[in-house]
Amino acid sequence: MKHYNIPVFISHFGCPNACVFCNQKKINGRETDVSLDDLKNIIDSYLKTLPKNSIKQVAFFGGTFTGISMNLQKEYLEVVKNI
């Protein structure tokens, strides 16, 4: 069975710095943080195109996931837990 990652870019979440070599807002084109609704929409758009009988996983990129607040981590993981 084929495996697919659904990428979600969480620019600078968990990182207190804004280094010139790691400007995530310019890299991914987003000037705002990913809301829970954004997360749901990103996942839904990918699920429409991926084969039904495949392994799917949400992958967070661009920030430090374990550096964000525990409450926000839990909220994000609650959205993705059934993928």
N, C-alpha and C positions, 0 to 999 in steps of 0.2 A: 504494500500500500504506500502511495506517495505521500510525502510530508511537505507541508507548506507553512511558511512564516508569514504572518500578517504584520507588517512593520508599522510601528507607531513612534513618531519622533517627539520626545518630550524635552524640547530645548531648554537646557540649563536648569531643569528642575533638580534640586539637590546640590547645585554648584553655586557657591557664593561669588565666584569670580567672573570676569568678562574679558578673558585674554584675547588678544588680537588674532592669534593663531587658531582659536576655537570659537569663532563667532557663530553659534548654532542658529541664531535667528537669520543670518545671511545664508548659511549653508542650506537650511531646509525651507526658507522662504516664508516662515510664519513669524509674525510679530507678536502674537498672543500665545498664551499657554493652552494646552489641550484640555478642554472641558470634558466632563463625563458624556455630554451629548456628542461632542466631536468624536470621542473614542467609540461610542456606539455607531456613529455614522461611518467612520473609517472601517470598522469591523464588518458592518452590514454591506458596504460596497464591495469589499473583498469576497465575502461569502457568496455574493451573487455570481461571481466568476469562477470560484474554485469548485472542483468536482465534489459531489455530495459525499462519496465514500472515500474521503481522504483524511489524513491526520492534519489538523490545523492547530497552530500555536500562535499566540500574539507575542511579538518581541518588541520590547521598548528600547529605543536607540536615542542617542543624542544628549542624554542627561545622566544623572546619577540616581537611578531608581531608589536604591536603598538610602539615599540621602534626603529624600523628600519626607514629609511628615507621615507618620504611621497611619493616620486617618486617611490621607489621600492615597497611600499605597493600598489600603484596604478597599477604598472606594473603586480604584482602578481594577483591582483583582476581582472584586465582586462582579464588575461588568464582564470580565473576560473568563471567569471560571468555567463557563459551560462550553467554551470553544474547544 
